Structure formats: C-alpha cells, structure tokens
Amino acid sequence: MRGYGWIGLAAALAVAAPAWAQPQVEEASIDRLQAQMQSRTTSSVAVTRAYLARIAALDRTGPTLRSVIAVNPDALQQAAALDDERRAGRVRGLLHGVPILIKDNIETADRIATTAGSLALRDNVTGRDAPLVAYLRRAGAVILGKTNLSEWANIRSTRSMSGWSAVGGLVRNPYALDRTACGSSSGSGAAIAASLAAAAVGTETDGSVVCPSSINGLVGFKPTLGLISRSRVVPISHSQDTPGPMARSVRDAALLLSAMAVPDPTDAATARTQVRDYAAALSADALTGRRIGVIRPKGMTPPLTERFDAALAVLRAGGAMLVDVTPPKLDGLGEAELLVLQTELKADLNAYLATTPPAVKTRTLDQVIAFNRANAAIEMPFFEQETFEAAAKTKGLDDPAYRAARAKSLRLAGAEGIDAMLKAAKVDLLVEPTYGAAWLSDPVHGDQYGGPSASELPAVAGYPHLTVPMGLAQGLPVGLSFIGTAGADQQVLNAGYAYEQRARARVAPRYPERAEVGPGLDGVR
C-alpha cells in the first residue's frame, strides 16, 4: 500500500511461529479450516500466519497481484484471542477464527484507513466498524486486512481502468496477469482467487461483486437490497449499493451472508431483514423440478457459448426444466440509471464525508474534485473525473427529473424487466452468462469490453444475483448468473449450490503472464 499499512504485515510475520506446522490454506474451504481448528491440529493464529505469508509471497512479490491494500496490524492478536476463546469452550460459530478480507470502502475499527483507493481519504482512520464488520467479528471472523479496488468504486470516470486506485495501484488477475480483475471489488476477487484469505466482502452498485467474481473464478453474491447494512460504507447510491460475499464456493459465501445479514437500526433498508442460516438450507437437490428461464445474450464468443451450453446441460441433468426467455426492450434504462447514480453520489458522498475524522480535509464532492485536480499527476494519470463533475452539477434528491428517473429505472428493471420475464415464462429464476472473459488492462484506452453483462437489471431493481464458476474459456474464468425476484436470496443460492455441486467447474489460478490459450500463436513455421 505504498506505506499505508504494510508495516503491519512485516510486524505480523516477525511474530514467533506457533508450535504446530503451518497449515495448507490454498483452496481451503471455511469448513476445512474450522474442522482443523476444532480438532486442534491448527489454530487461528497459524491459519492467519499462513495467509499473511501468502500475501507476502504473491501480492507484493511474485505475481505482484496488488490485491491487498493494507494488512491489519492486529490480525494475529485477534486470532490469538479467538484461540483463547476456543480453548475456554466458547466457539462463536463456523466463522470462529477464520481470516476474512474487507474491501477498502468499508470501515473497520482497526488501525488502518478506509480510503476507497483515493489519496483524499488516506487519513480516514475512523476507529469504527461498519455494522457488517461488527457482525462478522461477532461471528468470530478475524479481520485480516483491506482489499484494493477500482478507485471510488469505479464511479469517477466513464473511461476508467477497472482495478486501479491511486493508493493501491493496479490489481492483476491471477489467471492472466495482463488482464483485468474487473471492478470495483477487484482486490477482493483477485485475493480470494489466490487464497489470500478464506473469503472476502465486496460491494456492488452495478456489477462490482459479480463481475470480479466471475472474472476471477469465484462465487459472488449480490443480495436483495437491504439484506446487508450499508452504513459506514463509502457510498455511491442508496438505491443500488449493497455489500456482498465473495468466496470460492457457494457454501462459503452463504456462511458470510448468514453473519452479515442482520437488521441495522442505522440503515432503514434492513428493517425487514431476518437473521437466518443460509448455508444450512443449501441443498444439492434444489434443481429438481425447478423451472428456470434461459437468457442467451447476443455477442457471445464461441468459447463462452460452449461453457454456457455445458452449464445448461448440468442444470438439466440436475432436474431443472429450462425455458428460453427473450429479454424485453427497456428503452431509457441506462440513461435513467445514470442520472440516479450521479444525483445520489453527490448527496450520499457528501453525507458520508461529513462524518469522517477531522484529519480528512475533503468534506464534500466538490472538495474531492478539487483535490484530484491539485494532485492530477498521481490521482489522474490514466483517466479523469468527468462522472464526478457531472454528479456535482446535479440538483439534489428533490429534483423532479431525478425522482422520475428513479421511478422509471426501478419499473423497467423490476416489474417490466426481471418480474415480467419470470411471469411470462412461468419460471422461478433466470440464468445467463455473468460476463465474458477478462479483457486486457489498458491504461491508454481504459476498459475495452462490449458485453455480455448480466448485472444491470438485478442491480437497478435491487434483486438477488449470484454468479458461480462455469470453468475456463481459453484459459480465463467465466461465470453463470442466477437471478431472482426481491427476497428470493435463498432460492437463488440453493440453485447455484446445486449447480456447483454437479459442475465442479472452479479451476485454481496458475498466475501466467498472459492467458493460456493453447497452441496457434506461433503458426506452423
């Protein structure tokens, strides 16, 4: 993190090793780690040290993923306290002693800043937990550190390079180091693909959990809006923002969700949230008799089509009845969504910045814009801030144009979009490819990607969206999306879990410099 938190890593690794051998954490599930700690063959301290060693070996050296923006200097002390609790007979649950990474737009009470990737927030050490982090601690999780991200959650510019922040640099994809890790939860995606923690928390406004999950070979879950608190999370839009779990399996994602999905009096959207065990309800037979709508987007490459067709065959073999669905034309959705995001960005970010410590001098969006201009060489070396500037000109939450745009976008994405498709085809869920394979990271031209993308409708409507690995297309991960109506979170997770158990499609990364596409690049002579 260029000085903001890496002292914590050096100090952690300098602590004397425990008596037992360092555990194997690569590709380890939460259940496996928990079983080893419960049997006393390892400990939370040993597991935490093993992840810290992987961060040192893979994130700052070796492949140099730049996925972890700061290590928590108190992670080992947290782990030791949880080991003490276990020895005393108190186990908080299946996350007890398990190291988790948190996206760096989510506050933690640890001695590290919450920067959203921007130097304007480098002094934003708040000393307070976002409620979702407090709930994870209550469940026994060790907060290992913070993950890098697309700066300001990728809302600063329409010409951005996903995965880059001024604080953390560019996150690299473990499956091809020259390719994007997508965003904005790029660090969470790359870190968990590389087994730098057991799981991570990302945030999504439109695609920022499901895209990096799909492109990094992970499970990512964007829940129904309001299932997880957004308080003390650097915001974009109260209409669309939500945190979500990112993990190497549906069960691990469900374990995180179960800990985080708790009503929060500081976020009214969570008022109807009911505490439940989403992992316990998972069933490998959940596809039997399930009617599922299939969206076949235009522009799929042959390798993506091949993986999608194979995934559909798995769904059929699991007992699902598949029905082709044609998405309706939803003219004006993109324009309406953009006005909503720009208007709410100004209002919500100003409200958040007003709560930051006095050391943070940028107290409004206008002041952030001025900071970026004054520090353009380090804040804007690749792209500028035209989206910020457009947001600064919006007229507030009482603006009739904004109110009309929000009503229109919600109606088009929900009632006339997802709900209309479910009803017309008489299906329970929709499936489609989440995204295509990762594109090249390009600091000259920014993101170069034309689709497909499954994120917009569930993001705007606030509906649940799960991506599960479909395997590799020309050496790069691609994901299968499961989308349902509001409140269908368990149903979506169940279907994804049943698919995952049959497909077993996740492939661990190998950290090549470029995509492993097979023979042909050199010709025959």
N, C-alpha and C positions, 0 to 999 in steps of 0.2 A: 504493500500500500504506500510505497514511497515515504515511509517514516510514520504513517498513521496507524500503528497497531502491530507492526511486525516485531517490535521489541517483545511483545507478548509471546510470540512463537519461540524466539530464542530462549526466553526465560523458561517457558514450559518444557522445552526439550532438554534444558540443563538440569531439570529435577532428576534425582536419582531414580533409576529404573526399579520397578517392583520385583519381588522375588520370583514370580512366575514368568513364563515366556510371553513375549508379545503376541497377542492373538492375530489370526489372519482375518482382516476386516474387508479385504477386497471382495466385492459382490455379496457381502454378508447381509442377510435379512435381519430385521429387528427381532424376530422370533429366535433366530440362531444366537444373536448376541445375548438376548435375555436368558436363553437356556444355559449358555456358558457362564454367565454371571450368577445365575441361580444355583448352578452346580458347583460354584466356587472354583472352576477351572480357569477363570479370568475374573477381572474386576472392571468397574467403570474407569478407574484410573488407567489400567492397562489398555483398555479399548480407546480411551481418549488419547493416550500417548501414541497409539498406533495410527490413529487418524492424523494427529499432528505430524508424525513422521512422513505420512503420505503427502500431506500438504507441502512439507519442506522439499520432498523429492520430486513432486510433479507440478506444483503450482508456481514455485519461484525458480526452480531449476528444471532440468529435463525438458519435458514438453512445454513448460512455462505456460500453463493454462491461464493464469491471472484470473482465476475464478473466485478466489477468496480475497476480499478487500481488507479484512482485518481479523486477526485471531484474538479471541477473548483471553486476556492475560490471567483470568481467574478460572479458566475452564477446569484445570486439574484440581483446584481447590473445591470447586463444585462437585466434581466427580468423587473426590475423597469423602466429602460429606455424605453423598448418596451411598457410598460403600459402607460408611459407618451406620447409616440407617438400615441397610440390608442386614448387616451383622447383628443389629439390635432387633431384628424381626419385623421391621417396617418396610414393606415394598409398596410403592405408590400405584404400581400398575405396570403395563407392558412397556412403557417408555422409561422406566426407572433406570437411571444410569446411562441412557442412550444419547450419544452426542448428535446434535441437530444444528444445522446452519440456518441462518436467518438472512433474508435479503436486506440489503443496506438502505432501504427506505422504510424499515420497520424499527421502531425504537426498542432498545433493550437498556436495562438499568446497569449494564456492565461499563467498564472504564474504556469504552470505545465510542466514537462518534457515529451518528446516523447521518450520512452525507448525501444520500440519493445519488452518489457519484460525483457531486459538484463540489468544487473548492469553496463555493459560497457557504457551504454547510460544514466545513471541516472542523469547526469548533462546536458543533451541535451535539455535545455530550450532555444528555438530558437527565441522566440518573433515574430514569423512569422506564418501566416496561410498558410496551403496548399490551392491552389486555390479552391478546392471543399468546404473547410470550409468557405472560404471567400464568396463563392456563397450562402452557407446556411445562413450565417449571413445576407447577403444582402436580403435574402428572409424572414428574421425575426426570424430565429431559435435562441434559447438560447443554448449555448454550455454547457451542464450540467457537462461533465467530460469525462474521457477516460476509455475505457474498456480493461480488461485483455485479453491475447491472448496466443496462443502457441508461446513460445519464438522464436524471429526472424522469425515469421510467419511459423514456423514448418519446416524450411529448414536446421536446424543444424545437424540433425541426422535421419537416417532411422529407428532407434529404439526408437523414442521419445514417450512420453505420451502426447497425444493431450490435450490442455487446460492448460498446466503447464508453468509457467515462473518463473525465479528466483526472479523477483520483486514482482509479484502478487500471487504466489502460484498456486494451482490447482483450476480451475473453476469447480463447481459442477453443475450437470444437475438438474433443478427444478422438473423434472418428476421422478427422482430416484437419490438420492444424491450420490450413489456409482457408478454412470455410467458417461461416458464421455459426455461432452458438445460438442465434436468434435472440429475441429480447421481448420484454425488457428483463425478464428473470434469467438472463444468460448465465450469470455466475452460478446460480442455483442449479441450472441444468447441467453445465459442464462439471461442476464439483461432484454432483451425485452420480453422474455417469462414470466419473473417475474414482468413485468410492472414497471421497474425501470426508464424508460423514455418512451416517446411516440414512438420512433423509434431509430435506430442506423445505423451507417455506418460501414461496414466491408470491407475487401479486399480479393481478390481471385487471386491465381496463378493457382491452380488446386484443386477445391473443398472447398476452405476456406470460401466462403459465403454460398454455397448451402448445404454443409454438416452440419454445426452448425445450419442453419435454419431448415433443415429437422428434425434433431435430437432433436431440442428444440421446435418443433411445430409451426414454423414461416414460413412466406413468405420471400424468399431471392432471389434477382435478380442480376445475373452477366451479365452486359450488353455487347453489342458488344465492342470489344477492341477499345479504343479511344473515346468512348462516354463520359467518365468522365476522367478528368485530373488525371495523376499520379504524378505530380510534388509535391515535398516536402512530399512524402510518402516513408518510408524506403523500398527499393526495393528488389526484388528477380530477376525478369526477365522482361525486357521491351517488350518481345514478348508475355507475358501472363498475366502480372499484371494488375488488374483493381479494383478500389473500386466499391462497390455496396450497395444498401439499404437493410436493414433487418427490418421487421416490422411484425405486427400481422394481416395485411390484404394487399391484392394486391393494393388497393387504397392508403393506407398509403405509401407503397413502391414507387408507381408511383409519389406521391407528392414529396418525397425526390429526386427521379430521375429527376423530372422536374426542381428542383432547382439546382442540381449539374451538369446536362448535358449542359455545356456551353463551347464554344471554349476557349482554353487557349494557348496564344502565347508561353508559356514555354514548352508545350508538343505538338510536331508536330502531334502526332497521333490524336489529337482532331480537326484538321483543318476543317474537313467536318461535325463536329457536328452542328446540327441546333437546336436552342432553340425551345422547344415545350412543350405543356401541355399534358403530358402522362396520367394524371389522367382524364382530361376532355374527352378524347377519349375512355375511357373504356366503354364497352357495355356488358350487361348481355346476349345479343343475339348473341355474337360473335362466338358461336359454330355452329350455324345454317348453314348447307351446307358445313361445313369445313371438308376437308379430312385430317385425322390425322393418322400417322404411329405409330404402337404399337410395342415397343421392349419388349420382355419377357425374361429378363436375366435368366441365369441358377443359380441354388443355392438359389432361394427364399425360405424362410421358409413358412409353411402353413399360419401363421397369416399375413405375408406380402402379400402373394398371395391373401388372402381373401380381404385385404384392396385395393389392386390393381384392382382386379376384380370389386369391388364395385365402384371404381373411374371410371373405363371404362364404367360401366353402367350409371353413371351420365353423362359422355360425350355423350353417345348415346342418352340419354333422352333429352339432350340439342340440339340435331340435328346434331351431328358430325357423319361422316362416318368413321369407323375405319378399317384400313388395317394393317394386321400383316407384320412386317418388320424383316428380318434377317440381323443382322449386318455383314458386310464383315470382313474377316480376314485381319488384318492390322499388319503384322509381322514387328517387329522392332520399332514400335511406342514408346513404353515405353523407350527403350534404347536411341532413338534419343531425346526424350523429356528431359531425364535426363542430357544428355550432354549439351543441350541448357540451361537448368536451371543452371547447375554448371558454365558454361562459363559466362553467363550473370550475375550471382550472383557476381562473382569476379569483373567484370567490373563495374556493376551498383552500387554495395555497396561501392566500393572504391570511385566512383564519388560522391555518397551521403555523405559519411563520410568526404570528403574534404570540404564540405560546413557547417559542424556543428560548434558550438561555440568553442573557444579555450579551454574551460573547459573540453571538450570531448577529451580524450587523445588517444583513439583508432581511428586512422585516416585511417586504411586500414584493409582488411580482415585478413591479417597476424597478425596484432596487436590485433584484436579481438580474434583470435585463441590463441595467447599468453596470453591475459587477462584471458580467460577461463581456461587455464592450471594453471595459477598462483592462480586462485580462484576456483579451481575444487570442493572444498567441498560445496560451495554454488551455483556454476553455473552448475556443472555436477554431482549432487548426484544420479541421476537416469539413465542418458544416456549421451553419449559423443558427439563428433562433427565430425564424420567421413565424413559427407557431406561437411561441411566447409573445411576440409582438402583436400578432392578431388577437390573442387572448386578452392582452392589455387594453385593447380597444373595445371589448365587449361591454354591454350596458347593464349587466347585473342580472340577478335571478328573478327580478320583477319585469324584465323586458318581455313584452308580448311575443316578440319573434323567438326568443329562447323558449318560452313556455309552449309555443306552438310546435317548435322543433322537437322538444322532448315528448310531447303527446304523440306527434307523428312517428318518431323513431320507435317509441315503445309499441305503438299499434302495429306498425309494419313488421317489426321483428318478432313480436309475440303473437297477437291474435291473428294477423294476416300472414304471418310467416311460419314459425315452428308449429303453433297450435293448429293452424289451418292444414298444414301438411299431415300432422298426426291424425286429425279428424277425417280428412278426405280419404286417406289410405287405410283408416281404421287400424293404426299401428300404435305401439306403446312407446317406441323410441325411434330415433333416426341414426343411421351410420353413414359416414363418408370419410375419405382421407382427410387427416387433420391439416397437413400441408404437404408440399412436395419435399424433395431432399434439400439439404443445406446448400445455399449459394455461396459464392466466394465473398470473403470480407474484402471490401473495396473502399479505401479511404479517399479515392479520387471521385468516384461516382456515387458512393453511398450504396444502400441496399438495392440490389437488382433482382427483383422477384415479381413475377406476374401471376402467381396462383398455381394450384387452387389453395383456398383457405376456408376452413370451417368455422372460424372464430366469431364473425361479426354478429350473426343472428343471436346466438346464446349470450354473447357479451352485452348487446344492446337490450335484449329482453330481460336479462338477469337470470337466465335459466342455467341448469347444471350442464357441464360439458367435461367429459373425461376423454383423455387420449391414452391409448395403450399401444405398445410397440407391435408393428407388423413385420419386423425384420429389416433387412438391408436392401436397398435398391442401388445397385452399382457402388456398393461399399458404404452407403450412407443410410442412417436410420430414417424410417418413415413410420407414422402413427395412424391408428384407426380411431376416429372420433365416435363417441356415444353421446347423444344429445337428447334430453327430455324436457318436459314442461316444468314450470316452477314447482319446487318441492319434491321432485322425483329423484332426489340425490341417491337414496339407497337403491332404487331401481336401476339407475344408471351404473352405479358401482357394481351391483350384482351382475349385470350383463357383461361389463368389462372384465370382471373377475372370471366369469365362466369362459369367456373367450380366451383370456390369458392362460388359464389352466390347460386348455386344449392346444393353443397355438404354440406356447413356449417360444415366442419369437424374439425375445430380447437377446442381443448379442453384445458381449462386453467390448469396450473400445480397445484399440491397439496403438493409438497415438501416431499414425503415419503422418508424414508431412503433407501428403495430398491424398485424395480419395483413391482407395484400392479398387480400380475399375476393371482390372484384368488386362489381358494382352490386347494388343492392337495399336497402342500409341506409337510404337516404333516402326510399324509397317512390316514388310516381309524381306526388305533388303538392308 
